[in-house]
Amino acid sequence: MRRSAKEAKWQRGKGRANGPGRTLRQHLLPCLLASLPLTSSAAQQARPIFRLPLPLADVSVAADTVSGVAVIMLPSDASKQKRDGYVWLRFQPDSALEWINSAVAAIGTPVTSSQSEGIQWSRTLLPGDGRGGLSLGRSRKKGSLQKTHWLAIADSVTGWRFELTGAEADSLLRLLLRAASQSRLDTTAAAPLDQSRTDVPARIDHQPRLAARGRGGRVLAQWVVGVDGRMEPGSFVAFFASDPGLTAEALEQVERSRFRPAERGGRPVRQLMVRLFGW
């Protein structure tokens, strides 16, 4: 399949890109990141959220003190992917920073055993739940590395593979670096758990309907369900909203909802919940 150097494309497939890792050249990472274009950022409830709108997808990178670094993607209206699906990958901040260093080094040194044409990929950065990954690449032509960079994002659960190239790949790499530098992973015993770490996940007991609207819209949000079956105050974060006014409506629905708390070892525990609200 011929890849364009100007467009980001959603692709079906479960393959992961892997490649060699090498020691960082001291000048390579600073030079690369200094050349990256700035993108807009927004903060919500002391959680930095950096957005990168693209023609076929909306991409956000969030620095969270609960779940670490999150890379979130939703297909846009122009994409052929289902609009009710999304990609949500969470990484440990230290692992993300180390990967950026090694990945930039891997695409800066030609590998003689690689094919003369194609893309030279770094090793894959795996999320905490192992459900996908990130790989950084660089185009090769006649055995020589070209200026064009690639960033591949894969979700093994949905089977989606998303590739950015050129300035878009550089922009997302910069956002990942900024988010990883500003986030941490809560490893205390009181930290809320992901659904995968519970014996019985939290589930909805009662949920009011969203109010009807004249046009469609989406909100992708995360919150914490406490041991009392309610949303913990201040835990609601909207990582994406097609209309800023919809965030308040989604928050109101969650506040009025009741949940059965998650269980682990026969006891109720706090759990992170994620939902894509649609109108």
C-alpha positions as CSV (number, residue, x, y, z in Angstrom):
1,M,0.0,0.0,0.0
2,R,1.4,3.4,-1.0
3,R,1.6,5.8,2.0
4,S,1.2,9.5,1.5
5,A,3.7,11.8,3.2
6,K,1.0,14.5,3.7
7,E,-2.0,12.7,5.2
8,A,-2.8,10.7,8.3
9,K,-4.7,7.5,7.5
10,W,-6.8,5.1,9.6
11,Q,-6.0,1.5,8.7
12,R,-7.4,-1.8,9.7
13,G,-4.8,-4.3,10.9
14,K,-3.3,-5.8,14.0
15,G,0.4,-5.7,13.1
16,R,2.9,-4.0,15.4
17,A,5.9,-2.1,14.1
18,N,9.1,-3.1,15.8
19,G,12.6,-2.1,15.2
20,P,16.1,-1.7,16.7
21,G,16.9,0.5,19.6
22,R,20.2,2.4,19.9
23,T,21.9,4.9,22.3
24,L,20.7,8.5,21.9
25,R,23.0,10.9,20.1
26,Q,23.2,13.8,22.5
27,H,22.2,16.5,19.9
28,L,19.5,14.6,18.0
29,L,16.5,14.8,20.4
30,P,17.0,18.5,21.3
31,C,17.3,19.4,17.6
32,L,14.2,17.4,16.6
33,L,12.0,18.8,19.4
34,A,13.2,22.4,18.9
35,S,12.0,22.2,15.3
36,L,8.5,20.9,16.1
37,P,5.6,23.4,15.6
38,L,3.6,24.5,18.6
39,T,0.1,23.3,19.0
40,S,-2.7,24.5,21.3
41,S,-3.1,23.2,24.8
42,A,-5.8,23.4,27.4
43,A,-5.9,22.6,31.1
44,Q,-8.9,21.2,32.9
45,Q,-9.0,20.6,36.7
46,A,-5.2,20.8,36.8
47,R,-4.8,18.1,34.2
48,P,-2.9,19.3,31.1
49,I,-4.7,18.2,28.0
50,F,-3.0,18.8,24.6
51,R,-5.1,18.6,21.5
52,L,-4.0,17.9,17.9
53,P,-6.9,18.2,15.5
54,L,-6.3,16.4,12.2
55,P,-8.4,16.0,9.0
56,L,-9.4,12.4,9.8
57,A,-9.1,12.2,13.6
58,D,-9.0,14.2,16.8
59,V,-6.0,13.4,18.9
60,S,-5.4,14.3,22.5
61,V,-2.5,13.7,24.8
62,A,-3.2,14.1,28.5
63,A,-1.0,14.3,31.6
64,D,-2.8,12.7,34.4
65,T,-1.8,12.1,38.0
66,V,-3.9,9.0,38.2
67,S,-3.3,7.0,35.0
68,G,-0.1,8.5,33.7
69,V,0.2,9.7,30.0
70,A,-2.9,9.0,27.9
71,V,-3.0,9.1,24.1
72,I,-6.6,9.4,22.9
73,M,-7.9,9.3,19.3
74,L,-11.4,9.6,17.9
75,P,-12.2,9.4,14.2
76,S,-13.6,12.6,12.7
77,D,-16.7,12.9,10.6
78,A,-14.6,12.6,7.5
79,S,-13.1,9.2,8.5
80,K,-14.7,5.9,7.4
81,Q,-14.2,4.5,10.9
82,K,-17.1,4.2,13.2
83,R,-17.7,7.4,15.1
84,D,-18.7,5.5,18.3
85,G,-15.2,4.0,18.6
86,Y,-12.0,5.4,20.0
87,V,-8.4,4.6,20.9
88,W,-7.2,5.1,24.5
89,L,-3.7,4.1,25.4
90,R,-2.1,4.9,28.8
91,F,1.6,4.9,29.4
92,Q,3.9,5.2,32.4
93,P,5.6,8.7,32.3
94,D,9.1,7.4,32.9
95,S,8.7,4.7,30.2
96,A,7.4,7.3,27.7
97,L,10.3,9.6,28.3
98,E,12.8,6.7,28.0
99,W,11.1,5.5,24.8
100,I,11.3,9.0,23.2
101,N,15.1,9.0,23.8
102,S,15.7,5.6,22.4
103,A,13.2,6.0,19.5
104,V,14.8,9.2,18.3
105,A,18.2,7.5,18.4
106,A,16.9,4.5,16.5
107,I,15.7,6.5,13.6
108,G,18.8,8.6,13.5
109,T,21.3,5.8,12.8
110,P,21.0,3.8,9.5
111,V,20.7,0.0,10.0
112,T,22.7,-1.8,7.3
113,S,20.6,-4.9,7.5
114,S,17.3,-3.0,6.9
115,Q,15.6,-2.9,3.5
116,S,16.8,-0.1,1.2
117,E,13.3,1.2,0.7
118,G,10.5,1.7,3.3
119,I,10.5,2.9,6.9
120,Q,13.0,2.3,9.6
121,W,11.0,1.8,12.8
122,S,12.0,2.1,16.5
123,R,10.9,-0.4,19.1
124,T,7.3,-0.2,20.3
125,L,6.2,1.7,23.4
126,L,3.7,-0.6,25.1
127,P,0.9,0.8,27.2
128,G,0.2,-0.5,30.7
129,D,-2.5,-2.9,29.6
130,G,-0.5,-4.1,26.5
131,R,-3.4,-3.3,24.2
132,G,-1.4,-1.6,21.4
133,G,1.6,0.7,21.2
134,L,3.5,3.6,19.6
135,S,6.4,3.3,17.2
136,L,8.5,6.1,15.7
137,G,9.8,5.7,12.1
138,R,11.9,7.4,9.4
139,S,11.6,7.0,5.7
140,R,14.4,5.2,3.8
141,K,15.3,5.6,0.1
142,K,18.1,3.7,-1.6
143,G,19.4,2.8,1.8
144,S,19.6,6.4,3.1
145,L,17.4,7.9,5.8
146,Q,15.2,10.7,4.6
147,K,13.9,13.7,6.6
148,T,10.3,12.4,6.8
149,H,9.3,11.1,10.2
150,W,6.4,8.6,11.0
151,L,4.5,7.9,14.1
152,A,2.4,4.8,14.2
153,I,-0.3,4.2,16.9
154,A,-1.9,0.8,17.1
155,D,-4.8,-0.5,19.2
156,S,-4.9,-4.3,19.2
157,V,-8.4,-4.4,20.7
158,T,-10.1,-2.4,17.9
159,G,-7.6,-3.6,15.3
160,W,-7.0,0.1,14.3
161,R,-3.7,1.4,13.2
162,F,-3.2,5.2,12.8
163,E,-0.2,6.7,11.1
164,L,1.0,10.3,11.2
165,T,3.8,11.6,9.0
166,G,5.8,14.8,8.6
167,A,4.8,17.8,10.8
168,E,1.9,15.9,12.3
169,A,4.1,13.1,13.6
170,D,6.6,15.7,15.0
171,S,3.8,17.6,16.7
172,L,2.4,14.6,18.4
173,L,5.8,13.5,19.5
174,R,6.3,16.9,21.1
175,L,3.0,16.7,22.9
176,L,3.9,13.3,24.2
177,L,7.1,14.7,25.6
178,R,5.4,17.6,27.3
179,A,2.7,15.4,28.8
180,A,5.2,12.8,30.1
181,S,7.2,15.5,31.7
182,Q,4.1,16.8,33.6
183,S,2.5,13.6,34.7
184,R,3.0,10.8,37.2
185,L,1.5,7.5,38.0
186,D,-0.3,7.1,41.3
187,T,0.9,3.8,42.7
188,T,-0.5,4.2,46.3
189,A,-2.8,1.6,47.7
190,A,-5.7,4.2,47.6
191,A,-5.3,4.9,43.9
192,P,-8.4,4.1,41.7
193,L,-8.0,0.9,39.7
194,D,-8.4,0.3,36.0
195,Q,-11.2,-2.0,35.1
196,S,-8.7,-4.7,34.1
197,R,-7.4,-4.8,37.7
198,T,-10.7,-5.5,39.3
199,D,-12.4,-8.8,40.0
200,V,-15.9,-7.3,39.3
201,P,-15.9,-4.1,37.3
202,A,-18.1,-1.1,38.3
203,R,-21.4,-1.0,36.4
204,I,-24.3,1.3,36.0
205,D,-27.4,0.8,38.2
206,H,-29.3,3.9,37.1
207,Q,-28.5,6.5,34.4
208,P,-30.8,9.3,33.3
209,R,-31.1,10.0,29.6
210,L,-29.2,12.7,27.8
211,A,-31.4,15.6,26.8
212,A,-32.3,15.7,23.1
213,R,-30.4,18.2,20.9
214,G,-31.0,19.6,17.5
215,R,-27.6,18.3,16.2
216,G,-25.2,15.6,17.1
217,G,-22.2,15.7,19.3
218,R,-19.7,13.7,21.3
219,V,-17.9,13.9,24.7
220,L,-15.2,11.4,25.7
221,A,-14.7,11.5,29.5
222,Q,-13.2,9.8,32.5
223,W,-14.2,9.8,36.1
224,V,-13.8,7.8,39.3
225,V,-16.6,5.6,40.7
226,G,-16.2,5.5,44.5
227,V,-17.0,2.7,46.9
228,D,-20.4,4.3,47.5
229,G,-21.4,3.9,43.9
230,R,-21.2,7.6,43.0
231,M,-18.9,9.7,41.0
232,E,-16.2,11.1,43.2
233,P,-16.4,15.0,43.2
234,G,-13.8,16.6,41.0
235,S,-12.8,13.4,39.3
236,F,-14.7,14.1,36.0
237,V,-12.5,15.0,33.1
238,A,-13.6,15.6,29.5
239,F,-10.7,14.7,27.2
240,F,-12.7,15.5,24.0
241,A,-15.9,17.5,23.4
242,S,-17.2,18.4,19.9
243,D,-19.1,21.3,21.6
244,P,-17.8,22.8,24.8
245,G,-21.4,23.1,26.1
246,L,-21.8,19.3,26.0
247,T,-19.3,18.8,28.8
248,A,-21.6,20.2,31.4
249,E,-24.5,17.9,30.1
250,A,-22.3,14.8,30.3
251,L,-21.1,15.8,33.8
252,E,-24.7,16.3,35.0
253,Q,-25.7,12.8,33.7
254,V,-22.8,11.2,35.5
255,E,-23.5,13.1,38.7
256,R,-27.1,11.8,38.6
257,S,-26.1,8.3,37.8
258,R,-25.7,5.5,40.3
259,F,-23.2,2.7,40.0
260,R,-22.4,-0.7,41.5
261,P,-18.9,-0.2,42.8
262,A,-16.1,-2.4,41.5
263,E,-14.9,-5.2,43.7
264,R,-11.5,-6.8,44.3
265,G,-10.9,-9.5,46.9
266,G,-14.5,-9.3,47.9
267,R,-14.3,-5.7,48.8
268,P,-15.6,-2.5,47.1
269,V,-12.8,-0.5,45.4
270,R,-12.5,2.8,43.5
271,Q,-12.4,2.4,39.7
272,L,-11.7,4.6,36.7
273,M,-14.5,4.7,34.2
274,V,-14.3,5.9,30.6
275,R,-17.3,6.6,28.3
276,L,-18.0,8.1,25.0
277,F,-21.2,10.2,25.2
278,G,-23.1,10.6,22.0
279,W,-26.0,12.8,20.9
